[in-house]
Amino acid sequence: MNLGVKPTGKSDLPADNLPASLLLPMGKDGPAFLAYPNFQVYLKWNQSLVYSTTAAYFATRLAGAPPLDPGTARHLSVAQVKTLQQELARRGHDVGKIDGVIGEGTRAAVKQEQIRLGLPADSYPKAELLQQLR
């Protein structure tokens, strides 16, 4: 709460003092999720952050939580992601296979370049980053 985090449609989080992580799977402009320690169960079942976040969100919706705010994040096309990966690899980043899939290596490289360029370092590739790397 002191950092400006609040649930959708409510004014305050419960004062339970549970540790939590803020997940921004689509960067600062996409939906945001708080992940509590029990989220690790999902990650043990499937290590994909996007898949596990989706499964956990679906569970909260089944329990009656309101729909998420999708934010304003825009996706890059597969072709744009491939170009981004090529630009990142050309700069010495290990993005793995140039395949248009945003994996762990691509996200790490995106974050490093965002920091270098003075952009918000949320690890989510945007058209602005691609444009600056070209």
SVG drawing of the C-alpha trace seen along z (x, -y; Angstrom):
<svg xmlns="http://www.w3.org/2000/svg" viewBox="-17 -8 46 38">
<polyline fill="none" stroke="black" stroke-width="0.4" points="0.0,0.0 2.8,-2.4 4.2,-1.9 0.9,-2.6 -0.1,1.0 -3.8,1.7 -6.3,4.3 -8.6,3.6 -11.8,2.0 -10.6,1.7 -8.8,-1.0 -6.5,1.0 -4.7,4.4 -5.3,6.5 -2.6,5.9 -1.4,9.5 2.4,8.8 2.8,11.6 5.8,11.2 4.7,10.6 6.3,10.0 4.9,7.6 4.6,9.4 4.4,7.3 4.3,9.9 3.6,7.2 5.8,4.5 4.7,1.3 1.9,0.7 0.2,4.1 -1.7,5.8 0.0,6.1 -0.3,9.0 0.8,9.6 2.3,13.0 2.3,14.4 4.5,17.4 1.9,19.9 2.5,18.8 5.6,21.0 3.4,24.0 2.3,22.9 5.9,22.4 6.9,25.8 4.1,27.3 5.0,25.1 8.0,22.9 6.5,20.5 5.8,17.2 3.0,16.3 1.4,19.8 1.5,19.9 0.3,16.3 -2.6,17.1 -3.5,20.2 -3.3,18.3 -5.4,15.4 -8.0,17.9 -8.2,19.4 -8.9,15.9 -11.6,15.2 -13.3,18.6 -13.2,17.4 -15.0,14.2 -12.2,11.7 -13.0,8.9 -11.6,8.8 -8.1,7.4 -7.3,4.1 -5.5,5.0 -3.5,1.8 -2.3,0.3 0.7,2.5 1.1,3.3 2.6,6.6 5.3,6.8 4.7,9.1 6.7,12.3 8.7,10.6 9.4,7.6 10.5,9.9 12.9,11.7 14.3,8.3 14.7,7.3 16.5,10.6 18.8,10.0 19.6,6.5 20.2,7.7 22.4,10.6 24.4,8.1 25.1,6.1 26.5,9.3 23.4,10.4 22.7,14.1 19.0,14.3 19.1,17.9 17.5,19.0 16.3,16.1 12.7,17.4 10.3,14.6 9.6,16.0 10.2,13.8 12.1,16.1 14.3,15.6 17.4,14.6 15.5,12.0 13.8,10.5 17.2,10.2 18.8,8.5 15.8,6.2 16.2,5.1 19.9,4.5 19.2,2.3 16.4,0.5 18.7,-0.4 21.4,-1.5 19.0,-3.7 17.4,-5.2 14.0,-3.6 11.8,-2.0 13.5,1.3 10.5,3.7 12.0,6.4 9.0,6.1 10.0,5.4 8.2,2.5 8.3,0.8 10.2,-2.2 13.1,0.1 13.2,1.8 13.2,-1.6 16.1,-2.9 18.2,0.3 17.8,0.0"/>
</svg>
